[in-house]
Amino acid sequence: MSQNVKVEIYGQAYTIGGELPAEYMRELALYVDGKMRTVAEQTSMVDTQKIAVLAALAIADELKSLRNDGGRYKDQLKEQAERCLTLVERALKRTE
């Protein structure tokens, strides 16, 4: 069910529509707002569009880093699962 949620990001009101839960959309808006405020504080920039672009780049960097880390963990988990499977197979052969 699609719903509209009113949020405020960096002093601007937005109505966001979508299938996501309203509280989750509010959390996302707060996160983006926080990133924009951090960028503005760190750069002393006042151009909202530039602040938004830099905040988007910071969020994209976080996402890419998480995906890269997740990929590394996925490979490690796969290796550990294969080792466990080998140990189980060996143990089963010994009990036959």
N, CA, C and O atoms as a CHARMM CRD file, in Angstrom:
* protein
*
  384
    1    1 MET  N      0.83700  -1.17500   0.00000 PROA 1      0.00000
    2    1 MET  CA     0.00000   0.00000   0.00000 PROA 1      0.00000
    3    1 MET  C      0.88700   1.24600   0.00000 PROA 1      0.00000
    4    1 MET  O      1.72600   1.41800   0.88400 PROA 1      0.00000
    5    2 SER  N      0.70000   2.08800  -0.97000 PROA 2      0.00000
    6    2 SER  CA     1.49500   3.30800  -1.08100 PROA 2      0.00000
    7    2 SER  C      0.99000   4.35100  -0.08800 PROA 2      0.00000
    8    2 SER  O     -0.21100   4.50200   0.13500 PROA 2      0.00000
    9    3 GLN  N      1.94800   5.06200   0.49900 PROA 3      0.00000
   10    3 GLN  CA     1.57500   6.09600   1.45600 PROA 3      0.00000
   11    3 GLN  C      2.48600   7.30100   1.28000 PROA 3      0.00000
   12    3 GLN  O      3.60500   7.18900   0.78000 PROA 3      0.00000
   13    4 ASN  N      1.98400   8.44900   1.69900 PROA 4      0.00000
   14    4 ASN  CA     2.76200   9.68200   1.64800 PROA 4      0.00000
   15    4 ASN  C      3.20800  10.04600   3.05100 PROA 4      0.00000
   16    4 ASN  O      2.42300   9.99700   3.99800 PROA 4      0.00000
   17    5 VAL  N      4.48000  10.41200   3.17500 PROA 5      0.00000
   18    5 VAL  CA     5.04700  10.79400   4.46100 PROA 5      0.00000
   19    5 VAL  C      5.68300  12.16300   4.30500 PROA 5      0.00000
   20    5 VAL  O      6.43400  12.40200   3.35900 PROA 5      0.00000
   21    6 LYS  N      5.38500  13.05600   5.22600 PROA 6      0.00000
   22    6 LYS  CA     6.00000  14.38700   5.20200 PROA 6      0.00000
   23    6 LYS  C      7.26300  14.35600   6.05000 PROA 6      0.00000
   24    6 LYS  O      7.24700  13.92300   7.20300 PROA 6      0.00000
   25    7 VAL  N      8.35400  14.82300   5.45900 PROA 7      0.00000
   26    7 VAL  CA     9.64100  14.86500   6.15500 PROA 7      0.00000
   27    7 VAL  C     10.28100  16.22200   5.90900 PROA 7      0.00000
   28    7 VAL  O      9.86500  16.97700   5.03100 PROA 7      0.00000
   29    8 GLU  N     11.29800  16.51100   6.70300 PROA 8      0.00000
   30    8 GLU  CA    12.07100  17.73300   6.50400 PROA 8      0.00000
   31    8 GLU  C     13.53800  17.35400   6.39600 PROA 8      0.00000
   32    8 GLU  O     14.08400  16.65800   7.25200 PROA 8      0.00000
   33    9 ILE  N     14.16300  17.82500   5.33100 PROA 9      0.00000
   34    9 ILE  CA    15.58200  17.57900   5.10900 PROA 9      0.00000
   35    9 ILE  C     16.26300  18.91800   4.86900 PROA 9      0.00000
   36    9 ILE  O     15.97200  19.61900   3.90000 PROA 9      0.00000
   37   10 TYR  N     17.16100  19.25100   5.75700 PROA 10     0.00000
   38   10 TYR  CA    17.95100  20.47800   5.66400 PROA 10     0.00000
   39   10 TYR  C     17.06600  21.70700   5.48100 PROA 10     0.00000
   40   10 TYR  O     17.32900  22.57100   4.64400 PROA 10     0.00000
   41   11 GLY  N     16.01000  21.75700   6.29000 PROA 11     0.00000
   42   11 GLY  CA    15.13800  22.92000   6.29400 PROA 11     0.00000
   43   11 GLY  C     14.07800  22.95600   5.21300 PROA 11     0.00000
   44   11 GLY  O     13.29900  23.90700   5.14700 PROA 11     0.00000
   45   12 GLN  N     14.03200  21.93700   4.36300 PROA 12     0.00000
   46   12 GLN  CA    13.04800  21.88200   3.28800 PROA 12     0.00000
   47   12 GLN  C     12.04500  20.76600   3.56500 PROA 12     0.00000
   48   12 GLN  O     12.43200  19.66100   3.94600 PROA 12     0.00000
   49   13 ALA  N     10.75900  21.05300   3.37500 PROA 13     0.00000
   50   13 ALA  CA     9.71300  20.04900   3.57400 PROA 13     0.00000
   51   13 ALA  C      9.53300  19.24700   2.28100 PROA 13     0.00000
   52   13 ALA  O      9.52600  19.80500   1.18300 PROA 13     0.00000
   53   14 TYR  N      9.39000  17.94300   2.43300 PROA 14     0.00000
   54   14 TYR  CA     9.17300  17.04000   1.30300 PROA 14     0.00000
   55   14 TYR  C      8.05400  16.07100   1.65600 PROA 14     0.00000
   56   14 TYR  O      7.89900  15.67700   2.81200 PROA 14     0.00000
   57   15 THR  N      7.28500  15.69600   0.65800 PROA 15     0.00000
   58   15 THR  CA     6.31000  14.62400   0.81200 PROA 15     0.00000
   59   15 THR  C      6.83300  13.46200  -0.01500 PROA 15     0.00000
   60   15 THR  O      6.99400  13.56600  -1.23100 PROA 15     0.00000
   61   16 ILE  N      7.09500  12.35100   0.66700 PROA 16     0.00000
   62   16 ILE  CA     7.67500  11.18600   0.02100 PROA 16     0.00000
   63   16 ILE  C      6.61100  10.09800  -0.04600 PROA 16     0.00000
   64   16 ILE  O      5.99300   9.75800   0.96300 PROA 16     0.00000
   65   17 GLY  N      6.40800   9.56400  -1.22700 PROA 17     0.00000
   66   17 GLY  CA     5.45600   8.47300  -1.39800 PROA 17     0.00000
   67   17 GLY  C      6.19300   7.17900  -1.66900 PROA 17     0.00000
   68   17 GLY  O      7.24800   7.17100  -2.30200 PROA 17     0.00000
   69   18 GLY  N      5.62900   6.08900  -1.18400 PROA 18     0.00000
   70   18 GLY  CA     6.26100   4.81200  -1.47100 PROA 18     0.00000
   71   18 GLY  C      5.66900   3.68400  -0.65600 PROA 18     0.00000
   72   18 GLY  O      4.74500   3.86700   0.13600 PROA 18     0.00000
   73   19 GLU  N      6.23300   2.51500  -0.87800 PROA 19     0.00000
   74   19 GLU  CA     5.76400   1.29400  -0.22300 PROA 19     0.00000
   75   19 GLU  C      6.45300   1.05100   1.11600 PROA 19     0.00000
   76   19 GLU  O      6.01500   0.19800   1.88800 PROA 19     0.00000
   77   20 LEU  N      7.51700   1.78300   1.39700 PROA 20     0.00000
   78   20 LEU  CA     8.26100   1.56700   2.64300 PROA 20     0.00000
   79   20 LEU  C      7.45900   2.05000   3.84200 PROA 20     0.00000
   80   20 LEU  O      6.62800   2.94800   3.71000 PROA 20     0.00000
   81   21 PRO  N      7.69900   1.46600   5.00700 PROA 21     0.00000
   82   21 PRO  CA     7.01100   1.94500   6.20900 PROA 21     0.00000
   83   21 PRO  C      7.34000   3.41200   6.48000 PROA 21     0.00000
   84   21 PRO  O      8.46100   3.86400   6.24500 PROA 21     0.00000
   85   22 ALA  N      6.35100   4.13800   6.97400 PROA 22     0.00000
   86   22 ALA  CA     6.50400   5.57500   7.21300 PROA 22     0.00000
   87   22 ALA  C      7.66900   5.87300   8.14500 PROA 22     0.00000
   88   22 ALA  O      8.45200   6.78700   7.88600 PROA 22     0.00000
   89   23 GLU  N      7.79000   5.11500   9.21700 PROA 23     0.00000
   90   23 GLU  CA     8.86400   5.36500  10.18400 PROA 23     0.00000
   91   23 GLU  C     10.23700   5.16900   9.53900 PROA 23     0.00000
   92   23 GLU  O     11.17600   5.90500   9.84000 PROA 23     0.00000
   93   24 TYR  N     10.35300   4.19000   8.66400 PROA 24     0.00000
   94   24 TYR  CA    11.62200   3.93900   7.97900 PROA 24     0.00000
   95   24 TYR  C     11.96200   5.11100   7.05200 PROA 24     0.00000
   96   24 TYR  O     13.11600   5.53400   6.98100 PROA 24     0.00000
   97   25 MET  N     10.95200   5.63600   6.33900 PROA 25     0.00000
   98   25 MET  CA    11.20200   6.78900   5.46300 PROA 25     0.00000
   99   25 MET  C     11.63000   8.00200   6.28700 PROA 25     0.00000
  100   25 MET  O     12.47300   8.78700   5.85300 PROA 25     0.00000
  101   26 ARG  N     11.04900   8.14900   7.46600 PROA 26     0.00000
  102   26 ARG  CA    11.46100   9.25700   8.34600 PROA 26     0.00000
  103   26 ARG  C     12.91000   9.07700   8.80300 PROA 26     0.00000
  104   26 ARG  O     13.67200  10.04200   8.86400 PROA 26     0.00000
  105   27 GLU  N     13.28100   7.84300   9.12200 PROA 27     0.00000
  106   27 GLU  CA    14.66900   7.55800   9.52500 PROA 27     0.00000
  107   27 GLU  C     15.63500   7.89000   8.39900 PROA 27     0.00000
  108   27 GLU  O     16.69100   8.47600   8.63600 PROA 27     0.00000
  109   28 LEU  N     15.27700   7.51700   7.17100 PROA 28     0.00000
  110   28 LEU  CA    16.13200   7.83300   6.02600 PROA 28     0.00000
  111   28 LEU  C     16.28100   9.33900   5.85800 PROA 28     0.00000
  112   28 LEU  O     17.37900   9.83700   5.60600 PROA 28     0.00000
  113   29 ALA  N     15.18000  10.05800   5.99700 PROA 29     0.00000
  114   29 ALA  CA    15.22500  11.51500   5.87100 PROA 29     0.00000
  115   29 ALA  C     16.11100  12.12900   6.95200 PROA 29     0.00000
  116   29 ALA  O     16.88100  13.04900   6.67800 PROA 29     0.00000
  117   30 LEU  N     16.00400  11.62100   8.17800 PROA 30     0.00000
  118   30 LEU  CA    16.86300  12.11500   9.26500 PROA 30     0.00000
  119   30 LEU  C     18.33500  11.83500   8.97300 PROA 30     0.00000
  120   30 LEU  O     19.20200  12.65500   9.27300 PROA 30     0.00000
  121   31 TYR  N     18.60400  10.68900   8.39500 PROA 31     0.00000
  122   31 TYR  CA    19.98100  10.32900   8.06700 PROA 31     0.00000
  123   31 TYR  C     20.55000  11.28700   7.01500 PROA 31     0.00000
  124   31 TYR  O     21.66100  11.79700   7.15700 PROA 31     0.00000
  125   32 VAL  N     19.76700  11.52000   5.96100 PROA 32     0.00000
  126   32 VAL  CA    20.20800  12.44100   4.90100 PROA 32     0.00000
  127   32 VAL  C     20.37500  13.84900   5.46900 PROA 32     0.00000
  128   32 VAL  O     21.34900  14.53400   5.15500 PROA 32     0.00000
  129   33 ASP  N     19.43600  14.27800   6.29800 PROA 33     0.00000
  130   33 ASP  CA    19.52700  15.58200   6.93600 PROA 33     0.00000
  131   33 ASP  C     20.82200  15.69100   7.74500 PROA 33     0.00000
  132   33 ASP  O     21.52800  16.69500   7.66500 PROA 33     0.00000
  133   34 GLY  N     21.12300  14.66100   8.51500 PROA 34     0.00000
  134   34 GLY  CA    22.34100  14.66400   9.31600 PROA 34     0.00000
  135   34 GLY  C     23.59600  14.73500   8.46700 PROA 34     0.00000
  136   34 GLY  O     24.54100  15.44900   8.80200 PROA 34     0.00000
  137   35 LYS  N     23.60600  13.99300   7.36600 PROA 35     0.00000
  138   35 LYS  CA    24.77700  14.02900   6.46300 PROA 35     0.00000
  139   35 LYS  C     24.95400  15.42300   5.87500 PROA 35     0.00000
  140   35 LYS  O     26.07000  15.93600   5.79500 PROA 35     0.00000
  141   36 MET  N     23.86200  16.02000   5.47300 PROA 36     0.00000
  142   36 MET  CA    23.95600  17.35200   4.88600 PROA 36     0.00000
  143   36 MET  C     24.45700  18.36000   5.91500 PROA 36     0.00000
  144   36 MET  O     25.27000  19.22500   5.58900 PROA 36     0.00000
  145   37 ARG  N     23.98600  18.25900   7.13700 PROA 37     0.00000
  146   37 ARG  CA    24.42800  19.18700   8.18500 PROA 37     0.00000
  147   37 ARG  C     25.91200  18.97900   8.51100 PROA 37     0.00000
  148   37 ARG  O     26.63700  19.94100   8.76600 PROA 37     0.00000
  149   38 THR  N     26.34800  17.73900   8.50000 PROA 38     0.00000
  150   38 THR  CA    27.76100  17.44400   8.74600 PROA 38     0.00000
  151   38 THR  C     28.63200  18.04300   7.64500 PROA 38     0.00000
  152   38 THR  O     29.65300  18.67200   7.92400 PROA 38     0.00000
  153   39 VAL  N     28.22000  17.84400   6.39700 PROA 39     0.00000
  154   39 VAL  CA    28.96700  18.40300   5.26200 PROA 39     0.00000
  155   39 VAL  C     29.02100  19.92000   5.37200 PROA 39     0.00000
  156   39 VAL  O     30.07600  20.52200   5.17100 PROA 39     0.00000
  157   40 ALA  N     27.89100  20.53800   5.68900 PROA 40     0.00000
  158   40 ALA  CA    27.84700  22.00300   5.79700 PROA 40     0.00000
  159   40 ALA  C     28.78000  22.49800   6.89500 PROA 40     0.00000
  160   40 ALA  O     29.47300  23.50000   6.72000 PROA 40     0.00000
  161   41 GLU  N     28.79800  21.80200   8.01900 PROA 41     0.00000
  162   41 GLU  CA    29.67200  22.20700   9.12900 PROA 41     0.00000
  163   41 GLU  C     31.14700  22.02600   8.77500 PROA 41     0.00000
  164   41 GLU  O     31.97700  22.87800   9.09300 PROA 41     0.00000
  165   42 GLN  N     31.46500  20.92100   8.12300 PROA 42     0.00000
  166   42 GLN  CA    32.85800  20.61700   7.81600 PROA 42     0.00000
  167   42 GLN  C     33.42100  21.47400   6.69700 PROA 42     0.00000
  168   42 GLN  O     34.62900  21.70600   6.64100 PROA 42     0.00000
  169   43 THR  N     32.55900  21.94600   5.80400 PROA 43     0.00000
  170   43 THR  CA    33.04900  22.69800   4.65100 PROA 43     0.00000
  171   43 THR  C     32.72700  24.18200   4.72200 PROA 43     0.00000
  172   43 THR  O     33.25000  24.95700   3.92100 PROA 43     0.00000
  173   44 SER  N     31.89500  24.59200   5.64400 PROA 44     0.00000
  174   44 SER  CA    31.41900  25.98100   5.73800 PROA 44     0.00000
  175   44 SER  C     30.75100  26.42000   4.43800 PROA 44     0.00000
  176   44 SER  O     30.75300  27.60400   4.10100 PROA 44     0.00000
  177   45 MET  N     30.18600  25.47100   3.71800 PROA 45     0.00000
  178   45 MET  CA    29.52200  25.74500   2.45000 PROA 45     0.00000
  179   45 MET  C     28.08300  26.18300   2.73500 PROA 45     0.00000
  180   45 MET  O     27.48400  25.74000   3.71500 PROA 45     0.00000
  181   46 VAL  N     27.53400  27.04100   1.89300 PROA 46     0.00000
  182   46 VAL  CA    26.15800  27.49400   2.08300 PROA 46     0.00000
  183   46 VAL  C     25.24100  27.09600   0.91400 PROA 46     0.00000
  184   46 VAL  O     24.01800  27.16100   1.04400 PROA 46     0.00000
  185   47 ASP  N     25.80300  26.69400  -0.19600 PROA 47     0.00000
  186   47 ASP  CA    25.01300  26.29300  -1.36500 PROA 47     0.00000
  187   47 ASP  C     24.38000  24.92800  -1.09900 PROA 47     0.00000
  188   47 ASP  O     25.06900  23.90900  -1.04300 PROA 47     0.00000
  189   48 THR  N     23.06000  24.92800  -0.93500 PROA 48     0.00000
  190   48 THR  CA    22.33400  23.71500  -0.56900 PROA 48     0.00000
  191   48 THR  C     22.52900  22.60200  -1.59700 PROA 48     0.00000
  192   48 THR  O     22.65800  21.43500  -1.22400 PROA 48     0.00000
  193   49 GLN  N     22.55000  22.94200  -2.86600 PROA 49     0.00000
  194   49 GLN  CA    22.71100  21.92800  -3.90600 PROA 49     0.00000
  195   49 GLN  C     24.08300  21.25200  -3.80100 PROA 49     0.00000
  196   49 GLN  O     24.18700  20.03100  -3.92400 PROA 49     0.00000
  197   50 LYS  N     25.11100  22.03200  -3.57800 PROA 50     0.00000
  198   50 LYS  CA    26.44700  21.46100  -3.43500 PROA 50     0.00000
  199   50 LYS  C     26.54600  20.61000  -2.17100 PROA 50     0.00000
  200   50 LYS  O     27.17600  19.55300  -2.17000 PROA 50     0.00000
  201   51 ILE  N     25.92000  21.08100  -1.10500 PROA 51     0.00000
  202   51 ILE  CA    25.90600  20.30300   0.14300 PROA 51     0.00000
  203   51 ILE  C     25.21000  18.96900  -0.09100 PROA 51     0.00000
  204   51 ILE  O     25.67300  17.93000   0.38000 PROA 51     0.00000
  205   52 ALA  N     24.09000  18.99900  -0.82500 PROA 52     0.00000
  206   52 ALA  CA    23.34900  17.77100  -1.11000 PROA 52     0.00000
  207   52 ALA  C     24.18600  16.79200  -1.93200 PROA 52     0.00000
  208   52 ALA  O     24.17100  15.58900  -1.67300 PROA 52     0.00000
  209   53 VAL  N     24.90800  17.30300  -2.91500 PROA 53     0.00000
  210   53 VAL  CA    25.75100  16.43500  -3.75300 PROA 53     0.00000
  211   53 VAL  C     26.87500  15.82000  -2.92300 PROA 53     0.00000
  212   53 VAL  O     27.14600  14.62500  -3.03600 PROA 53     0.00000
  213   54 LEU  N     27.52700  16.62500  -2.09400 PROA 54     0.00000
  214   54 LEU  CA    28.60600  16.09300  -1.25000 PROA 54     0.00000
  215   54 LEU  C     28.06500  15.08000  -0.23400 PROA 54     0.00000
  216   54 LEU  O     28.72300  14.08000   0.05400 PROA 54     0.00000
  217   55 ALA  N     26.86800  15.33600   0.30700 PROA 55     0.00000
  218   55 ALA  CA    26.25100  14.37900   1.22700 PROA 55     0.00000
  219   55 ALA  C     25.92700  13.08000   0.49600 PROA 55     0.00000
  220   55 ALA  O     26.12400  11.99400   1.04100 PROA 55     0.00000
  221   56 ALA  N     25.43000  13.18800  -0.73600 PROA 56     0.00000
  222   56 ALA  CA    25.12700  11.99900  -1.53000 PROA 56     0.00000
  223   56 ALA  C     26.40200  11.20000  -1.80200 PROA 56     0.00000
  224   56 ALA  O     26.38600   9.97000  -1.75400 PROA 56     0.00000
  225   57 LEU  N     27.49200  11.88500  -2.08400 PROA 57     0.00000
  226   57 LEU  CA    28.76600  11.18700  -2.30000 PROA 57     0.00000
  227   57 LEU  C     29.23900  10.48700  -1.02500 PROA 57     0.00000
  228   57 LEU  O     29.75800   9.37300  -1.08500 PROA 57     0.00000
  229   58 ALA  N     29.06100  11.13300   0.11800 PROA 58     0.00000
  230   58 ALA  CA    29.45500  10.51600   1.38700 PROA 58     0.00000
  231   58 ALA  C     28.62000   9.26900   1.66100 PROA 58     0.00000
  232   58 ALA  O     29.14800   8.25300   2.11300 PROA 58     0.00000
  233   59 ILE  N     27.33100   9.34500   1.38900 PROA 59     0.00000
  234   59 ILE  CA    26.45600   8.18300   1.59400 PROA 59     0.00000
  235   59 ILE  C     26.80300   7.07600   0.60000 PROA 59     0.00000
  236   59 ILE  O     26.80800   5.90100   0.96600 PROA 59     0.00000
  237   60 ALA  N     27.09000   7.43300  -0.64000 PROA 60     0.00000
  238   60 ALA  CA    27.48700   6.44200  -1.64000 PROA 60     0.00000
  239   60 ALA  C     28.78600   5.74800  -1.23100 PROA 60     0.00000
  240   60 ALA  O     28.94100   4.54200  -1.42600 PROA 60     0.00000
  241   61 ASP  N     29.71300   6.51500  -0.66600 PROA 61     0.00000
  242   61 ASP  CA    30.97500   5.94000  -0.18600 PROA 61     0.00000
  243   61 ASP  C     30.70700   4.93200   0.93500 PROA 61     0.00000
  244   61 ASP  O     31.29100   3.84900   0.95200 PROA 61     0.00000
  245   62 GLU  N     29.83300   5.29000   1.86000 PROA 62     0.00000
  246   62 GLU  CA    29.47700   4.37100   2.94500 PROA 62     0.00000
  247   62 GLU  C     28.87900   3.08700   2.39000 PROA 62     0.00000
  248   62 GLU  O     29.25200   1.99200   2.81000 PROA 62     0.00000
  249   63 LEU  N     27.95600   3.22000   1.45300 PROA 63     0.00000
  250   63 LEU  CA    27.29600   2.06100   0.85600 PROA 63     0.00000
  251   63 LEU  C     28.29300   1.16500   0.13600 PROA 63     0.00000
  252   63 LEU  O     28.26700  -0.05500   0.29400 PROA 63     0.00000
  253   64 LYS  N     29.16600   1.76900  -0.65100 PROA 64     0.00000
  254   64 LYS  CA    30.15900   0.97800  -1.39000 PROA 64     0.00000
  255   64 LYS  C     31.10000   0.26500  -0.43200 PROA 64     0.00000
  256   64 LYS  O     31.43600  -0.89900  -0.65000 PROA 64     0.00000
  257   65 SER  N     31.52400   0.93700   0.61300 PROA 65     0.00000
  258   65 SER  CA    32.40400   0.31100   1.60700 PROA 65     0.00000
  259   65 SER  C     31.70400  -0.86600   2.27800 PROA 65     0.00000
  260   65 SER  O     32.30300  -1.92400   2.46800 PROA 65     0.00000
  261   66 LEU  N     30.44500  -0.68200   2.63400 PROA 66     0.00000
  262   66 LEU  CA    29.69000  -1.76800   3.26200 PROA 66     0.00000
  263   66 LEU  C     29.52200  -2.94900   2.31200 PROA 66     0.00000
  264   66 LEU  O     29.63400  -4.10600   2.71600 PROA 66     0.00000
  265   67 ARG  N     29.25500  -2.64500   1.05600 PROA 67     0.00000
  266   67 ARG  CA    29.11000  -3.73000   0.07100 PROA 67     0.00000
  267   67 ARG  C     30.43200  -4.47200  -0.11100 PROA 67     0.00000
  268   67 ARG  O     30.45400  -5.70000  -0.19100 PROA 67     0.00000
  269   68 ASN  N     31.52700  -3.72300  -0.17800 PROA 68     0.00000
  270   68 ASN  CA    32.83600  -4.36900  -0.32700 PROA 68     0.00000
  271   68 ASN  C     33.14900  -5.23600   0.88200 PROA 68     0.00000
  272   68 ASN  O     33.60500  -6.37000   0.73300 PROA 68     0.00000
  273   69 ASP  N     32.90800  -4.71100   2.07600 PROA 69     0.00000
  274   69 ASP  CA    33.13600  -5.48200   3.29900 PROA 69     0.00000
  275   69 ASP  C     32.23900  -6.70600   3.33200 PROA 69     0.00000
  276   69 ASP  O     32.67500  -7.79300   3.71000 PROA 69     0.00000
  277   70 GLY  N     30.99000  -6.52800   2.93600 PROA 70     0.00000
  278   70 GLY  CA    30.04700  -7.64700   2.90500 PROA 70     0.00000
  279   70 GLY  C     30.50700  -8.73200   1.96200 PROA 70     0.00000
  280   70 GLY  O     30.35200  -9.91800   2.25300 PROA 70     0.00000
  281   71 GLY  N     31.07200  -8.34200   0.83500 PROA 71     0.00000
  282   71 GLY  CA    31.58400  -9.32300  -0.12200 PROA 71     0.00000
  283   71 GLY  C     32.73500 -10.11900   0.45600 PROA 71     0.00000
  284   71 GLY  O     32.84100 -11.32600   0.23700 PROA 71     0.00000
  285   72 ARG  N     33.59800  -9.43900   1.19600 PROA 72     0.00000
  286   72 ARG  CA    34.72200 -10.13700   1.83200 PROA 72     0.00000
  287   72 ARG  C     34.22100 -11.12400   2.87500 PROA 72     0.00000
  288   72 ARG  O     34.70700 -12.25100   2.96800 PROA 72     0.00000
  289   73 TYR  N     33.23800 -10.68300   3.66000 PROA 73     0.00000
  290   73 TYR  CA    32.68200 -11.56300   4.68400 PROA 73     0.00000
  291   73 TYR  C     31.95400 -12.73900   4.04400 PROA 73     0.00000
  292   73 TYR  O     31.99200 -13.85600   4.56100 PROA 73     0.00000
  293   74 LYS  N     31.30000 -12.48800   2.93200 PROA 74     0.00000
  294   74 LYS  CA    30.59000 -13.55600   2.22900 PROA 74     0.00000
  295   74 LYS  C     31.56700 -14.63700   1.78900 PROA 74     0.00000
  296   74 LYS  O     31.28800 -15.82600   1.94100 PROA 74     0.00000
  297   75 ASP  N     32.71900 -14.22700   1.24000 PROA 75     0.00000
  298   75 ASP  CA    33.73500 -15.19700   0.82100 PROA 75     0.00000
  299   75 ASP  C     34.27100 -15.98400   2.01300 PROA 75     0.00000
  300   75 ASP  O     34.46500 -17.19700   1.92700 PROA 75     0.00000
  301   76 GLN  N     34.50900 -15.28400   3.13300 PROA 76     0.00000
  302   76 GLN  CA    35.00100 -15.96300   4.33600 PROA 76     0.00000
  303   76 GLN  C     33.97300 -16.96300   4.85100 PROA 76     0.00000
  304   76 GLN  O     34.32300 -18.08300   5.22300 PROA 76     0.00000
  305   77 LEU  N     32.71200 -16.56200   4.87100 PROA 77     0.00000
  306   77 LEU  CA    31.65500 -17.46400   5.33400 PROA 77     0.00000
  307   77 LEU  C     31.53300 -18.67900   4.42500 PROA 77     0.00000
  308   77 LEU  O     31.31300 -19.79400   4.89800 PROA 77     0.00000
  309   78 LYS  N     31.67400 -18.46400   3.13100 PROA 78     0.00000
  310   78 LYS  CA    31.60200 -19.57900   2.18500 PROA 78     0.00000
  311   78 LYS  C     32.73500 -20.56200   2.44500 PROA 78     0.00000
  312   78 LYS  O     32.51600 -21.77300   2.46000 PROA 78     0.00000
  313   79 GLU  N     33.94600 -20.04800   2.65000 PROA 79     0.00000
  314   79 GLU  CA    35.08800 -20.91500   2.94300 PROA 79     0.00000
  315   79 GLU  C     34.86400 -21.70500   4.23100 PROA 79     0.00000
  316   79 GLU  O     35.13300 -22.90500   4.28000 PROA 79     0.00000
  317   80 GLN  N     34.37200 -21.03300   5.27200 PROA 80     0.00000
  318   80 GLN  CA    34.12900 -21.70900   6.54700 PROA 80     0.00000
  319   80 GLN  C     33.04200 -22.76100   6.40100 PROA 80     0.00000
  320   80 GLN  O     33.14300 -23.83500   6.99400 PROA 80     0.00000
  321   81 ALA  N     32.01300 -22.47500   5.62900 PROA 81     0.00000
  322   81 ALA  CA    30.94300 -23.45000   5.41200 PROA 81     0.00000
  323   81 ALA  C     31.47200 -24.67100   4.67400 PROA 81     0.00000
  324   81 ALA  O     31.09300 -25.80100   4.98300 PROA 81     0.00000
  325   82 GLU  N     32.34800 -24.44600   3.69700 PROA 82     0.00000
  326   82 GLU  CA    32.93100 -25.56300   2.95400 PROA 82     0.00000
  327   82 GLU  C     33.80100 -26.42800   3.86400 PROA 82     0.00000
  328   82 GLU  O     33.78300 -27.65400   3.76100 PROA 82     0.00000
  329   83 ARG  N     34.57000 -25.78300   4.76200 PROA 83     0.00000
  330   83 ARG  CA    35.38800 -26.53200   5.72400 PROA 83     0.00000
  331   83 ARG  C     34.50700 -27.36400   6.65400 PROA 83     0.00000
  332   83 ARG  O     34.79900 -28.52800   6.92500 PROA 83     0.00000
  333   84 CYS  N     33.43800 -26.75700   7.13200 PROA 84     0.00000
  334   84 CYS  CA    32.51900 -27.48300   8.01200 PROA 84     0.00000
  335   84 CYS  C     31.91000 -28.66900   7.29100 PROA 84     0.00000
  336   84 CYS  O     31.80700 -29.75700   7.85800 PROA 84     0.00000
  337   85 LEU  N     31.50700 -28.46900   6.05300 PROA 85     0.00000
  338   85 LEU  CA    30.93400 -29.55800   5.26500 PROA 85     0.00000
  339   85 LEU  C     31.93400 -30.68600   5.10200 PROA 85     0.00000
  340   85 LEU  O     31.56800 -31.85600   5.21400 PROA 85     0.00000
  341   86 THR  N     33.18900 -30.35700   4.84100 PROA 86     0.00000
  342   86 THR  CA    34.23800 -31.37100   4.70900 PROA 86     0.00000
  343   86 THR  C     34.40400 -32.14600   6.00900 PROA 86     0.00000
  344   86 THR  O     34.51500 -33.37200   5.99600 PROA 86     0.00000
  345   87 LEU  N     34.42000 -31.43300   7.13200 PROA 87     0.00000
  346   87 LEU  CA    34.54700 -32.10300   8.43200 PROA 87     0.00000
  347   87 LEU  C     33.36700 -33.01500   8.70800 PROA 87     0.00000
  348   87 LEU  O     33.54800 -34.11700   9.22500 PROA 87     0.00000
  349   88 VAL  N     32.16300 -32.57700   8.37200 PROA 88     0.00000
  350   88 VAL  CA    30.97200 -33.40100   8.57900 PROA 88     0.00000
  351   88 VAL  C     31.03600 -34.64200   7.69500 PROA 88     0.00000
  352   88 VAL  O     30.72400 -35.74400   8.14500 PROA 88     0.00000
  353   89 GLU  N     31.43700 -34.46400   6.45100 PROA 89     0.00000
  354   89 GLU  CA    31.54600 -35.61400   5.53800 PROA 89     0.00000
  355   89 GLU  C     32.55900 -36.62400   6.05700 PROA 89     0.00000
  356   89 GLU  O     32.30800 -37.82800   6.01300 PROA 89     0.00000
  357   90 ARG  N     33.70600 -36.15000   6.55000 PROA 90     0.00000
  358   90 ARG  CA    34.71800 -37.04600   7.11400 PROA 90     0.00000
  359   90 ARG  C     34.18100 -37.78700   8.33600 PROA 90     0.00000
  360   90 ARG  O     34.39800 -38.98900   8.49500 PROA 90     0.00000
  361   91 ALA  N     33.48000 -37.05400   9.19100 PROA 91     0.00000
  362   91 ALA  CA    32.93200 -37.67300  10.39100 PROA 91     0.00000
  363   91 ALA  C     31.89000 -38.73400  10.02500 PROA 91     0.00000
  364   91 ALA  O     31.82600 -39.78500  10.66200 PROA 91     0.00000
  365   92 LEU  N     31.08400 -38.46500   9.01200 PROA 92     0.00000
  366   92 LEU  CA    30.07500 -39.43500   8.58100 PROA 92     0.00000
  367   92 LEU  C     30.72000 -40.69200   8.00100 PROA 92     0.00000
  368   92 LEU  O     30.23100 -41.80100   8.21900 PROA 92     0.00000
  369   93 LYS  N     31.80800 -40.52100   7.26900 PROA 93     0.00000
  370   93 LYS  CA    32.51300 -41.66400   6.69100 PROA 93     0.00000
  371   93 LYS  C     33.09500 -42.54400   7.78000 PROA 93     0.00000
  372   93 LYS  O     33.11400 -43.76600   7.63300 PROA 93     0.00000
  373   94 ARG  N     33.56900 -41.95900   8.86400 PROA 94     0.00000
  374   94 ARG  CA    34.14300 -42.71400   9.96800 PROA 94     0.00000
  375   94 ARG  C     33.09100 -43.51600  10.73400 PROA 94     0.00000
  376   94 ARG  O     33.40300 -44.55100  11.32200 PROA 94     0.00000
  377   95 THR  N     31.84700 -43.03900  10.72600 PROA 95     0.00000
  378   95 THR  CA    30.81000 -43.73700  11.47200 PROA 95     0.00000
  379   95 THR  C     30.13700 -44.83100  10.64400 PROA 95     0.00000
  380   95 THR  O     29.34500 -45.60700  11.17800 PROA 95     0.00000
  381   96 GLU  N     30.43100 -44.89700   9.38800 PROA 96     0.00000
  382   96 GLU  CA    29.80000 -45.91700   8.52700 PROA 96     0.00000
  383   96 GLU  C     30.35600 -47.28500   8.78300 PROA 96     0.00000
  384   96 GLU  O     29.93600 -48.25100   8.14700 PROA 96     0.00000
